[in-house]
Amino acid sequence: MAAIGLEPNAAAPPQGDAAIGASAQRKAAIRLLPIISIGYGLAYMDRINISFASLRMNSDLHFSATVYGLGAGLFFIGYALCEVPSNLLLLRFGPKRWLARIMFTWGLLAAAMMFVRTPWQFYGVRLLLGMAEAGFFPGVLYYLMLWFPARMRARAVSRFYIALPLSSVVMGAVAGWLMGLQGTLGLAGWQWLFLVEGLPAALFSFIFLWILPDGPMQAAWLTADERMWLKRQIDADSSQAHLGHEAGVLQALLSPKVWMIGTYFLCALTANYAYYFSAPAILQEATGWTVTNVGFLIAGFGVAGAAGMLLNGAHSDRSGERTFHCVVPCILMGAGYLTASYARTPWLIVTTLGISFVAFMSMQGPALAVPTQFLAGRAAAAGIAAMNTITMFSGFIGPYWMGVTKDATGSYWLGLRGLIVPSVGAALVMFLLTRNLARTYAKARLVALADGPA
């Protein structure tokens, strides 16, 4: 089938145009996705590494589970407050400059976590860290929309977002060793963890600034034909978007579809963050293993999650189906948390929590391809940022929920049990949203047929 958006009288034959398109996509994937993946992996590691640090930091600084949960969650409040302004500034200054700025400031603040001593210092640095990182993920998602046609975005998103589970592999593999540096040069193990995992982001920001072009038209490694092919593809997708270039920022921010996809991720990520910020403690309590062995277990979860993400994203693109590629993993995720909360044998707890983690990771590519179906241009920058603003409150709700229930009951089981609610809620919202989109596109096709040539 000829690529979407080609002019009927194009000079190149269809097979030539297809070859140009394949070459452009291959070059973009090879040159951009690994760099973006490393950047996002560093971001996720720096926001979540307090889950390992807490195993000793909390006792060293006399933090309760509630103090820890509140501090962990404040990152996401700062992130949410600055999300939309950050993405609009990305349009003003260009993707590579703004993404590099984000990486540099969050890397320094992530390393500065080593200096906290009191709950209020903990709260303040976590809040500032969230403000510094705000806009990175929606900025990257918007950036990918400039390079990959809609029909390929689940795979493209999966290939960069694979950094999320793989960052768990890296963090799990090195956390035990870094925590084991206790006392070296007068620093606690958790201080070494923040220092060694924070500074690489600040340094990697210069790679972003050096390598990333602002868009296809600035990519010297694409031929003129490849740049024009990408432009036609992206323009064709934009013309079919529900909220495209003609839509204003306010219209995107108030769109019910944006709020629905934001609510989906709010529910799904509430469940994941609630578990993940307490995962080392939960798994250590269930197994009795050392910090190092728990780290390797979480690393194993990360490998399985990466495989699930790639396979489900690729299958969703091939089939063109998004709904059940998101709904089924949500149900599996909730069932895993519920089963683990009642299980008392270590192998069953580990297995069900592993299934929940893999299910969460596998839904990411198909789910993140959904907003790019109805958003384009400036509306996409604002709409994706608004979606992520709604989503980011999950990082406050989830850890705080687990901290409060842990202090109230003395265990994590009630907290895990409650995660069935947001998991099922996410499945329901995605089902309703995709049905709504299907009806919208069906009506648009009927109107196009009615307005077609007589």
C-alpha positions in Angstrom: 0.0 0.0 0.0 1.3 3.4 -0.8 2.3 5.6 2.1 -0.3 8.0 3.4 -0.2 11.6 2.2 1.5 11.1 -1.2 0.5 13.3 -4.0 -1.2 11.4 -6.9 1.2 12.9 -9.4 4.4 12.3 -7.4 7.4 11.8 -9.6 8.8 8.8 -7.8 7.0 5.4 -8.3 5.3 3.9 -5.2 8.1 1.4 -4.6 10.7 4.2 -4.7 8.7 6.3 -2.3 8.3 3.3 0.0 12.0 2.8 0.0 12.6 6.5 0.8 10.2 6.2 3.7 11.8 3.0 5.1 15.2 4.7 4.9 14.0 7.8 6.7 12.3 5.8 9.5 15.3 3.6 9.9 17.7 6.5 10.2 15.5 8.3 12.7 15.1 5.2 14.8 18.9 4.5 14.9 20.0 8.1 15.5 17.3 9.4 17.9 15.7 6.6 19.9 18.9 5.3 21.7 19.8 8.8 22.8 16.2 9.6 24.0 16.0 6.2 25.7 19.1 6.8 27.7 17.8 10.3 28.7 14.5 8.9 29.8 16.2 6.0 31.6 18.2 8.5 33.6 15.1 10.5 34.4 13.2 7.5 35.7 16.1 6.2 37.7 16.6 9.6 39.4 12.9 9.9 40.3 12.6 6.4 41.7 15.9 5.6 43.3 14.7 6.8 46.6 12.9 3.5 46.8 16.3 1.8 47.4 17.8 4.7 49.3 14.9 4.5 51.8 16.0 1.1 53.0 18.7 2.9 55.1 17.9 6.6 54.6 14.7 6.4 56.5 16.3 4.9 59.6 19.4 7.2 59.4 17.2 10.3 59.2 14.3 9.0 61.4 11.7 9.3 58.6 8.4 7.5 59.1 6.6 5.8 56.2 4.3 8.7 55.9 7.1 11.2 55.7 8.8 9.1 53.1 5.6 8.7 51.1 4.8 12.4 51.2 8.3 13.3 50.1 8.3 10.7 47.3 5.0 12.1 46.1 5.9 15.8 46.2 8.1 15.3 43.2 5.0 14.8 41.1 3.2 17.9 42.4 6.2 20.0 41.3 6.2 18.1 38.0 2.4 18.6 37.4 2.5 22.4 38.2 5.2 23.1 35.6 4.2 20.6 32.9 2.2 22.8 30.5 4.4 25.9 30.7 7.5 23.7 30.1 6.1 22.1 26.9 5.0 25.6 25.6 8.6 26.8 26.3 9.9 23.8 24.3 8.0 25.2 21.3 9.6 28.6 21.9 13.2 27.5 22.4 13.3 24.3 20.3 13.2 20.7 21.5 17.0 20.0 21.8 17.8 23.1 23.8 14.8 22.7 26.2 15.2 19.0 26.7 19.0 19.5 27.4 18.1 22.3 29.9 15.7 19.9 31.7 18.3 17.2 32.0 21.0 19.5 33.3 18.9 20.9 36.1 17.3 17.7 37.2 20.7 15.9 37.3 22.1 18.5 39.7 19.1 18.4 41.9 19.0 14.6 41.9 22.6 14.5 43.1 21.7 17.2 45.7 19.4 14.7 47.4 22.5 13.5 49.2 22.5 16.6 51.4 19.0 16.3 52.9 18.8 15.9 56.6 15.3 16.9 57.7 11.8 16.1 56.5 11.4 19.7 55.2 14.7 19.5 53.3 13.5 16.2 51.8 10.2 17.7 50.8 11.8 20.8 49.3 14.4 19.0 47.1 11.9 16.5 45.9 9.5 19.3 44.9 12.3 21.2 43.1 13.4 18.0 41.4 9.9 17.5 40.0 9.7 21.1 38.8 13.1 20.7 37.1 12.1 17.5 35.2 8.7 18.8 34.2 8.1 18.6 30.5 10.7 16.0 29.7 8.4 13.1 29.0 5.7 15.0 27.1 8.4 17.0 25.3 9.9 13.7 24.1 6.5 12.4 23.1 5.8 15.5 21.1 9.3 15.3 19.5 8.7 11.8 18.3 5.5 12.9 16.6 7.7 15.1 14.4 9.6 12.0 13.2 7.2 8.9 13.2 3.9 8.6 11.4 0.9 7.6 13.5 0.8 4.0 12.3 4.3 3.5 13.6 4.1 5.3 16.9 3.4 2.5 19.3 6.6 0.8 18.2 8.6 4.1 18.3 7.3 4.9 21.8 8.0 1.4 23.0 11.6 1.5 21.7 12.3 4.7 23.6 10.1 3.9 26.6 11.9 0.6 27.0 14.3 2.7 29.0 11.7 2.7 31.8 12.0 -1.1 32.6 15.6 -1.2 31.7 16.4 1.6 34.1 15.0 -0.8 36.8 17.6 -3.3 35.6 20.5 -0.8 36.0 19.2 0.6 39.2 18.6 -2.9 40.7 22.0 -4.1 39.6 24.0 -1.2 41.0 21.9 -0.2 44.0 23.2 -2.9 46.3 26.8 -2.1 45.4 26.3 1.7 46.0 24.5 1.1 49.3 27.4 -1.1 50.2 29.8 1.9 50.0 28.5 2.9 53.5 31.1 5.0 55.2 33.4 5.5 52.2 34.8 9.0 52.3 32.4 9.7 55.2 29.3 9.3 53.1 26.3 6.9 53.7 25.4 4.4 51.1 22.3 6.2 50.2 24.3 9.4 49.6 26.5 7.6 47.2 23.4 6.3 45.4 22.0 9.8 44.8 25.4 11.2 43.8 26.4 8.5 41.3 23.0 8.2 39.8 22.3 12.0 39.6 25.4 13.5 37.9 25.2 11.4 34.7 22.0 13.2 33.7 23.6 16.6 34.0 26.5 15.4 31.9 24.3 13.6 29.3 22.4 16.9 28.7 25.4 18.0 26.5 24.9 14.9 24.3 21.3 16.0 23.7 22.4 19.5 22.8 25.0 18.2 20.4 23.2 15.3 18.6 19.5 16.0 18.5 18.2 18.1 15.6 15.0 20.1 16.3 13.1 18.3 13.5 13.5 16.4 10.2 14.1 19.6 8.2 17.2 20.3 10.3 18.6 16.7 10.1 21.7 16.8 7.9 21.8 13.0 7.9 18.5 12.8 5.9 18.4 13.3 2.2 16.1 16.0 0.8 13.7 13.3 -0.4 13.6 11.7 3.0 12.9 15.0 4.7 10.0 15.7 2.3 8.6 12.2 2.8 8.5 12.7 6.6 6.9 16.1 6.2 4.2 14.7 4.0 3.5 11.9 6.4 3.3 14.1 9.5 1.2 16.7 7.7 -1.2 13.9 6.6 -1.6 12.7 10.1 -2.1 16.2 11.4 -4.8 16.9 8.9 -6.8 13.9 10.3 -6.3 14.8 14.0 -9.3 15.9 16.0 -7.3 18.7 17.5 -4.8 19.9 14.9 -2.7 23.0 14.0 -5.8 25.2 13.9 -6.8 24.3 17.5 -5.7 26.7 20.3 -3.9 25.8 23.5 -7.0 26.4 25.6 -9.1 24.2 23.3 -6.6 21.4 23.8 -6.5 21.9 27.6 -10.3 21.7 27.8 -10.7 18.7 25.5 -12.7 15.8 27.1 -10.5 13.4 25.2 -7.4 14.9 26.7 -8.9 14.6 30.2 -9.9 11.0 29.5 -6.4 9.9 28.5 -5.0 11.8 31.4 -7.4 10.0 33.7 -6.4 6.6 32.2 -2.7 7.3 33.0 -3.6 8.8 36.4 -5.2 5.5 37.4 -2.6 3.2 35.8 0.3 5.1 37.2 -1.2 5.5 40.7 -1.2 1.7 41.0 2.3 1.4 39.6 3.9 4.2 41.7 2.2 3.0 44.8 3.8 -0.4 44.4 7.1 0.7 42.9 8.2 3.3 45.5 7.8 0.6 48.1 8.9 -2.4 45.9 12.3 -3.0 47.6 10.8 -2.9 51.0 7.8 -5.2 50.0 10.1 -7.7 48.3 12.6 -7.7 51.1 9.9 -8.3 53.7 8.4 -11.1 51.6 11.6 -12.9 50.8 14.0 -12.0 53.6 16.7 -11.4 51.0 19.5 -8.8 51.2 19.4 -5.5 49.4 21.7 -6.8 46.7 19.5 -9.8 46.0 16.3 -7.8 46.0 18.0 -5.4 43.5 18.8 -8.3 41.2 15.2 -9.5 41.5 13.9 -6.0 40.5 16.4 -6.1 37.6 14.9 -9.4 36.4 11.4 -7.7 36.5 12.9 -5.0 34.4 14.1 -7.3 31.7 10.7 -9.1 31.5 8.9 -5.7 31.4 11.1 -4.5 28.5 10.2 -7.7 26.5 6.5 -7.2 27.3 6.7 -3.6 26.2 8.3 -4.3 22.8 6.1 -7.3 22.0 2.8 -5.7 22.9 3.7 -2.4 21.2 4.7 -4.2 18.0 1.6 -6.4 18.0 -0.6 -3.3 18.6 0.9 -1.6 15.5 0.6 -4.6 13.3 -3.0 -5.2 14.2 -4.0 -1.5 14.4 -5.8 -2.3 17.7 -5.3 -0.2 20.9 -8.2 -0.9 23.2 -7.5 -4.5 24.4 -3.7 -4.0 24.2 -4.3 -1.6 27.1 -7.4 -3.0 28.9 -6.1 -6.6 29.4 -2.8 -5.5 30.9 -4.7 -3.2 33.3 -6.8 -6.1 34.5 -3.8 -8.3 34.9 -2.0 -5.6 36.9 -4.8 -5.2 39.3 -5.3 -9.0 39.7 -1.6 -9.4 40.4 -1.6 -6.8 43.2 -4.8 -8.2 44.7 -3.4 -11.8 44.7 0.0 -10.7 46.2 -1.8 -8.9 49.0 -3.5 -12.1 50.2 -0.6 -14.5 49.4 1.7 -15.6 52.2 4.3 -17.7 50.3 7.3 -15.8 48.9 7.2 -17.4 45.5 3.6 -16.4 44.9 4.1 -12.8 46.1 7.1 -12.4 43.8 5.4 -14.0 40.8 2.2 -12.0 41.0 4.1 -8.7 41.6 6.3 -9.5 38.6 3.2 -10.1 36.5 1.8 -6.8 37.5 5.0 -5.0 36.6 5.2 -6.6 33.2 1.5 -5.9 32.5 2.0 -2.2 33.4 5.1 -2.0 31.1 3.4 -3.8 28.2 0.5 -1.3 27.9 2.7 1.8 27.5 3.3 1.8 23.7 -0.3 1.3 22.7 -1.6 3.7 25.3 0.8 6.5 24.4 0.0 6.1 20.7 -3.7 7.0 21.5 -3.3 10.7 22.2 -1.2 11.1 19.0 -4.2 10.0 17.1 -6.3 13.0 18.0 -3.7 15.7 18.7 -1.3 17.5 16.4 0.8 20.7 16.2 0.6 23.2 19.0 -2.5 21.5 20.3 -0.4 18.3 20.7 2.3 20.1 22.7 -0.4 21.6 25.0 -2.6 18.5 25.1 0.1 16.0 25.8 1.4 18.3 28.6 -2.1 18.6 30.1 -2.5 14.8 29.9 0.8 14.4 31.7 -0.2 17.1 34.3 -3.2 15.0 35.2 -1.1 11.9 35.2 1.6 13.2 37.5 -0.7 13.5 40.5 -0.6 9.7 40.5 3.0 9.9 41.8 1.7 11.8 44.8 -1.4 9.7 45.5 0.2 6.3 45.1 3.3 6.6 47.4 1.3 8.6 50.0 -1.4 5.9 50.0 1.2 3.2 50.7 2.9 5.2 53.4 -0.3 5.9 55.3 -1.6 2.4 55.1 1.8 1.0 56.1 1.9 3.2 59.2 -1.8 2.4 60.0 -1.6 -1.4 59.7 2.1 -2.2 60.0 2.3 -3.9 56.6 1.9 -3.2 52.9 -0.9 -5.7 52.2 -3.8 -3.3 52.6 -2.1 -0.8 50.4 -1.6 -3.4 47.7 -5.2 -4.6 48.0 -6.5 -1.1 47.3 -4.6 -1.0 43.9 -7.3 -3.1 42.3 -9.5 0.1 42.2 -7.2 2.3 40.0 -6.2 -0.7 37.8 -9.8 -1.5 36.9 -10.6 2.2 36.6 -7.9 2.6 34.0 -9.3 -0.3 32.0 -12.8 1.2 32.0 -11.6 4.7 31.0 -9.5 3.4 28.0 -12.4 1.3 26.8 -14.7 4.3 26.8 -12.1 6.6 25.2 -11.3 4.3 22.3 -15.0 3.6 21.7 -15.5 7.4 21.5 -12.6 7.8 19.1 -13.9 5.1 16.9 -17.3 6.8 16.7 -15.6 10.2 15.9 -13.6 8.7 13.0 -16.6 6.8 11.7 -18.6 10.1 11.5 -15.7 11.9 9.9 -15.5 9.2 7.2 -19.2 9.5 6.5 -18.9 13.3 6.1 -15.9 12.9 3.8 -17.8 10.4 1.6 -20.8 12.7 1.5 -18.6 15.7 0.5 -16.6 13.7 -2.1 -16.8 14.1 -5.8 -20.2 13.4 -7.4 
